[in-house]
Amino acid sequence: MRNSTNTKGKYSALAGCTLMLSIVYMSLTSWSIAVNELADAFNLSTSLIQAGSSMLIAGYVIGGFVEGKLIGKYGWRKVFTTVICAFIIASVLIPLVTNYYIILLLRFIQGCGCMVGLTSAVVSSWFPTKERGLALGILLGAIGLGSALGGYVGGLLTPALGWKMTFWIISAVSILGAIVFYLMVKEAPPLEEETVIPVENPENINIFAQPALWLLGLSTLCCFFNCYGMYAYLAQYLFTLKYTAAEVGMIVFLNGFIAIISTPAVGWISDKKVASMGALKARTWANTWLALFVGLIGCALIPHLAPINMGMALLISLVAGWGIPATNGPGLSLPADLFGSAASGAGVGFVLLIAGAGGIIAPIFVPWLAGQTNWTIAWYVTALPALIGMFINIYLGKYTKSPKHS
């Protein structure tokens, strides 16, 4: 009976966290709906418009780190309550504020509400090592799902109701999602594997002193540079090839949507490799060859295949879109795999803190570089971090000094 209850509880927690993360990212996508009107209203330069995305990522990584530390002290439920209230208030206020710099501050607060670290910690507390990669893959696939839904829902509502009303409607959906989250997600019982083989108390682990987390953070920085860069300027590049708005929209949509498949798929494969390879080697092997290598090939070939025709542009954008997001399942499983599920929040938060610079720099630097040189070089620069990430993961797979790595 206890096993049956635990099984129901873990899948309920996974469903609740996935729903909440989807709604959060659906709400965040509403920014793209407002950009043109904000630019006209405040007479914004391109760099100030881009600042909205940069502030979101800054909030995402700084907020994720702080939330991860607070989870260990106060528990995820109190942290979630604080974060979701701040997120909803910021989302409601953005359409009302008449000062763009205050809007940027609210955008930072929205970024703190991304809750990747928090929801990853909750899911990791329910799922053992051999199931964690798939579970986190499903959870983090919600990022792509929510982003796709946000663009679709916003596209339907904005012409009829305006972008401000669209913001408020999606904020209301966030409130409903939070209520469902509270009903579905409960505290996890101790994982059997952590009672049979006790892990170190997370309060005794100095995450800043863990070489494995520094390496994982640097690898994730490479992923952020590649992925957030690609998402930011793929459409801009495709327009230079004279594709229509409808064609660009389809390519960009599928480039993001494929992550809903790749993220859980690669996480599941890494789970299957745990028994034979150990968790650390299984995760880093999957990251290296099933995610980063695919992303490297996809981004390096975009400037050669996308100009040929619509079909080739779709194909290579799918390949590129499969790659880097697929590191989410294996990569963000590692803090819990190495140091125990209770350390997941702080560990994932620290990894995201290191990684954030990649997502802030790429959307600004790479289009500038394309303007100074050409888009072929820009896409090579986008692909390069995937290659660096491969080498980091190969080296990380040989790391043996963690308290728990198999």
C-alpha positions in Angstrom: 0.0 0.0 0.0 2.9 2.3 0.9 4.6 1.7 -2.5 1.3 2.4 -4.3 0.9 5.7 -2.4 4.5 6.7 -3.1 4.0 5.9 -6.8 0.9 8.0 -7.0 2.6 10.8 -5.1 5.6 11.0 -7.3 3.6 11.1 -10.5 1.3 13.6 -9.1 4.3 15.8 -8.1 5.8 15.4 -11.6 2.5 16.4 -13.2 1.9 19.4 -10.9 5.5 20.7 -11.3 5.3 20.2 -15.1 2.0 22.0 -15.3 3.3 24.9 -13.2 6.5 25.3 -15.1 4.6 25.2 -18.4 2.3 28.0 -17.2 5.2 30.1 -16.0 6.9 29.9 -19.3 3.7 30.6 -21.1 3.4 33.8 -19.1 7.0 34.7 -19.8 6.5 34.4 -23.5 3.9 37.2 -23.3 6.9 39.6 -23.3 7.3 39.0 -27.0 3.7 40.1 -27.6 4.4 43.4 -25.9 7.8 44.3 -27.4 6.6 46.3 -30.4 4.2 48.4 -28.4 6.7 48.9 -25.6 9.3 50.0 -28.2 6.9 52.5 -29.7 5.6 53.8 -26.3 9.0 54.3 -24.8 11.0 55.0 -28.0 13.4 52.2 -27.2 16.6 51.3 -28.9 17.4 47.7 -29.9 19.7 47.3 -26.9 17.0 48.5 -24.5 14.5 46.1 -26.0 17.1 43.3 -25.6 17.6 44.3 -22.0 14.2 42.8 -21.3 15.4 39.3 -22.2 18.7 39.9 -20.4 16.9 40.9 -17.2 14.7 37.8 -17.4 17.8 35.6 -17.6 19.5 37.5 -14.8 16.5 37.0 -12.6 16.3 33.3 -13.6 19.9 32.5 -12.6 20.2 34.7 -9.5 16.7 33.8 -8.3 17.3 30.1 -8.9 20.5 30.3 -6.8 18.9 32.1 -3.9 15.8 29.9 -4.0 18.0 26.8 -4.0 19.7 27.9 -0.9 16.4 28.8 0.8 14.8 25.5 0.1 17.2 23.7 2.4 16.4 26.1 5.2 12.7 26.8 4.8 11.4 23.9 2.6 10.2 24.2 -1.0 6.6 25.0 -0.1 7.3 28.3 1.6 9.8 29.3 -1.1 7.3 28.5 -3.8 4.7 30.6 -2.1 7.0 33.6 -2.0 8.2 33.2 -5.5 4.9 32.7 -7.2 3.3 35.7 -5.4 6.2 37.9 -6.6 5.9 36.5 -10.1 2.2 37.1 -10.4 2.4 40.6 -8.9 5.2 41.5 -11.4 3.2 40.1 -14.3 0.1 42.1 -13.4 2.0 45.3 -12.9 4.0 45.3 -16.2 1.0 46.6 -18.3 0.3 49.3 -15.7 3.8 50.8 -15.3 4.8 53.9 -17.3 8.5 53.8 -16.6 10.5 51.3 -18.7 13.3 50.9 -16.1 10.7 49.8 -13.5 9.4 47.4 -16.2 12.9 46.0 -16.5 13.0 45.5 -12.7 9.6 43.7 -12.9 11.0 41.6 -15.7 13.9 40.6 -13.4 11.3 39.5 -10.7 9.5 37.5 -13.4 12.8 35.8 -14.2 13.1 34.8 -10.5 9.8 33.0 -11.0 11.1 30.6 -13.6 11.4 28.1 -10.8 13.6 25.6 -12.7 15.7 25.0 -9.7 12.7 24.7 -7.3 10.7 22.3 -9.4 13.8 20.2 -10.2 14.4 19.9 -6.5 10.9 18.7 -5.8 10.9 16.2 -8.6 14.4 14.9 -7.6 13.2 14.3 -4.1 10.5 11.9 -5.4 12.4 10.0 -8.1 15.4 7.7 -7.5 18.6 7.9 -9.6 17.5 5.3 -12.2 14.3 7.2 -12.9 15.4 10.8 -12.4 16.7 11.6 -15.9 13.4 10.8 -17.5 11.4 12.6 -14.8 13.5 15.8 -15.1 13.4 15.5 -18.9 9.6 15.5 -18.8 9.6 18.4 -16.3 12.1 20.5 -18.3 10.4 19.7 -21.6 7.7 22.0 -20.1 9.9 25.0 -20.9 9.5 24.3 -24.6 5.8 23.5 -24.2 5.0 26.6 -22.2 7.0 28.8 -24.6 5.1 27.4 -27.6 1.7 27.7 -25.9 2.5 31.3 -24.8 3.2 32.3 -28.4 0.1 30.6 -29.7 -2.3 31.8 -27.0 -0.9 35.3 -27.1 -1.2 35.3 -30.9 -4.9 34.4 -30.5 -5.8 36.8 -27.7 -3.7 39.9 -28.5 -5.4 40.9 -31.7 -8.8 40.7 -30.1 -8.1 42.0 -26.5 -4.8 43.8 -26.7 -1.4 42.8 -25.1 -2.3 44.3 -21.7 -5.4 42.2 -21.3 -3.5 39.2 -22.5 -0.9 39.7 -19.8 -3.7 39.8 -17.2 -5.5 36.7 -18.5 -2.3 34.7 -18.4 -1.6 36.0 -14.9 -5.0 34.7 -13.9 -4.0 31.3 -15.4 -0.8 31.4 -13.2 -3.0 31.8 -10.1 -5.1 28.8 -11.0 -1.9 26.8 -11.8 -0.5 27.6 -8.4 -3.7 26.4 -6.7 -3.5 23.1 -8.7 0.2 22.8 -7.8 -0.6 23.1 -4.0 -3.2 20.3 -4.4 -1.1 17.9 -6.4 2.4 18.3 -5.0 3.2 16.9 -1.5 6.4 16.4 0.5 8.3 13.4 -0.6 9.2 10.5 1.8 12.9 9.6 2.0 14.1 7.8 -1.1 14.9 4.1 -0.4 18.3 4.3 -2.1 19.3 7.1 0.3 18.2 5.1 3.4 20.1 2.0 2.2 23.2 4.0 1.3 23.1 7.2 3.4 24.2 10.4 1.7 26.0 13.3 3.3 23.8 15.9 5.1 23.4 18.7 2.5 24.0 21.3 5.2 27.5 19.9 5.5 28.2 20.2 1.8 29.9 23.4 0.6 28.6 23.5 -2.9 31.2 26.2 -3.8 34.0 23.6 -3.1 32.6 20.9 -5.4 34.7 20.6 -8.6 32.0 18.5 -10.2 29.4 21.3 -9.8 31.9 23.9 -11.2 32.4 21.7 -14.2 28.7 21.1 -14.7 28.1 24.8 -14.3 30.7 25.6 -17.0 29.2 23.0 -19.3 25.7 24.5 -18.7 27.1 28.0 -19.5 28.1 26.6 -22.9 24.6 25.3 -23.3 23.0 28.6 -22.3 25.2 30.5 -24.8 24.2 28.1 -27.6 20.5 27.6 -26.8 19.4 31.1 -25.7 21.5 32.5 -28.5 19.8 30.3 -31.1 16.4 31.0 -29.8 17.1 34.8 -29.8 18.4 35.2 -33.3 17.3 32.3 -35.4 14.3 34.2 -36.7 16.5 37.3 -37.4 18.9 35.1 -39.5 16.1 33.4 -41.4 14.6 36.8 -42.4 17.9 37.7 -44.1 17.3 34.6 -46.3 14.0 36.1 -47.5 11.8 33.5 -45.9 8.2 34.8 -45.2 7.0 35.6 -41.8 4.8 32.4 -41.9 7.8 30.3 -42.9 10.0 31.8 -40.2 7.3 31.3 -37.6 7.0 27.6 -38.5 10.7 27.0 -38.4 11.2 28.8 -35.1 8.2 27.0 -33.6 9.5 23.5 -34.5 13.1 24.5 -33.5 11.7 25.0 -30.0 9.0 22.4 -29.9 11.4 19.5 -30.7 12.9 19.9 -27.2 9.6 18.5 -25.8 10.7 15.2 -27.3 14.5 15.4 -27.0 14.6 16.4 -23.3 12.8 13.4 -21.8 14.2 11.0 -24.5 17.8 11.7 -23.7 17.0 11.8 -19.9 15.4 8.3 -20.3 18.4 6.9 -22.2 20.7 8.2 -19.5 18.6 6.4 -16.9 18.9 3.2 -18.8 22.7 3.6 -18.8 22.9 4.2 -15.0 23.0 0.4 -14.1 25.9 -0.4 -16.4 27.9 2.9 -16.3 27.0 4.6 -13.0 25.1 7.8 -12.8 27.9 10.2 -13.4 29.2 8.5 -16.6 25.7 7.8 -17.8 24.6 11.4 -17.6 27.8 12.8 -19.1 27.8 10.3 -21.9 24.3 11.2 -22.8 25.0 14.9 -22.6 28.1 14.5 -24.8 26.9 12.4 -27.7 23.1 12.6 -27.7 22.8 16.3 -27.0 25.9 18.5 -27.3 27.2 16.7 -30.4 23.8 17.0 -32.1 23.6 20.7 -31.2 27.2 21.2 -32.5 26.4 19.6 -35.9 23.0 21.4 -36.2 24.3 24.9 -35.5 27.4 24.5 -37.7 25.4 23.4 -40.6 22.6 26.0 -40.4 24.3 28.6 -42.6 25.0 25.9 -45.2 21.7 24.2 -45.4 19.1 26.8 -44.4 19.7 28.9 -47.5 18.9 26.0 -49.8 15.1 25.8 -49.4 12.4 25.6 -46.7 12.7 21.9 -46.3 16.4 22.0 -45.5 15.9 24.9 -43.2 13.3 23.0 -41.3 15.4 19.9 -41.1 18.6 21.5 -39.8 16.6 23.7 -37.4 15.1 20.5 -35.9 18.5 19.0 -35.5 19.9 22.1 -33.8 16.7 22.4 -31.6 17.1 18.8 -30.5 20.6 19.2 -29.2 21.3 21.5 -26.3 17.9 21.4 -24.6 18.4 17.7 -24.3 21.1 18.2 -21.7 18.5 19.4 -19.2 17.4 15.9 -18.1 20.8 14.3 -17.6 22.6 17.5 -16.6 20.3 18.7 -13.9 19.9 15.2 -12.5 23.6 15.2 -11.5 23.5 17.4 -8.4 21.0 15.0 -6.8 22.8 12.0 -8.2 26.1 13.1 -6.7 25.1 14.7 -3.4 21.6 13.4 -2.6 18.2 14.7 -3.5 18.1 17.1 -0.5 21.1 18.9 -2.1 19.4 19.2 -5.5 17.9 22.7 -5.0 21.2 24.3 -3.9 23.2 22.3 -6.5 21.0 23.2 -9.5 20.8 26.8 -8.3 24.6 27.1 -8.2 24.9 25.5 -11.7 22.4 28.0 -13.1 24.2 30.9 -11.5 27.4 30.0 -13.3 25.6 29.3 -16.5 23.7 32.6 -16.7 26.3 34.6 -18.4 26.1 32.5 -21.5 22.4 33.3 -21.9 22.9 37.0 -21.4 25.9 37.4 -23.7 25.0 35.4 -26.7 21.8 37.2 -27.8 23.7 40.5 -27.8 27.2 39.5 -29.0 26.4 37.0 -31.8 24.1 39.3 -33.9 26.7 42.1 -33.5 29.4 39.7 -34.7 27.2 38.8 -37.7 26.9 42.5 -38.5 30.7 42.9 -38.4 31.5 39.7 -40.3 28.7 37.4 -41.6 26.2 34.9 -40.4 28.3 31.9 -41.2 30.9 32.9 -38.7 28.1 33.8 -36.2 26.7 30.3 -36.4 30.2 28.8 -36.0 30.6 30.8 -32.9 27.2 29.6 -31.7 28.3 26.0 -32.3 31.7 26.4 -30.6 30.4 26.2 -27.0 28.7 22.9 -27.8 32.2 21.5 -28.7 33.7 23.0 -25.5 30.8 21.5 -23.5 31.5 18.1 -25.0 35.1 18.2 -23.7 33.9 19.3 -20.3 31.5 16.4 -20.0 34.1 13.9 -21.2 36.4 15.1 -18.4 33.6 15.3 -15.8 32.7 11.7 -16.6 36.1 10.7 -15.2 35.6 12.6 -11.9 35.7 10.3 -8.9 36.0 12.4 -5.8 32.3 13.1 -5.1 30.6 11.6 -2.0 28.3 9.6 -4.2 28.6 9.1 -7.9 27.0 5.8 -8.9 
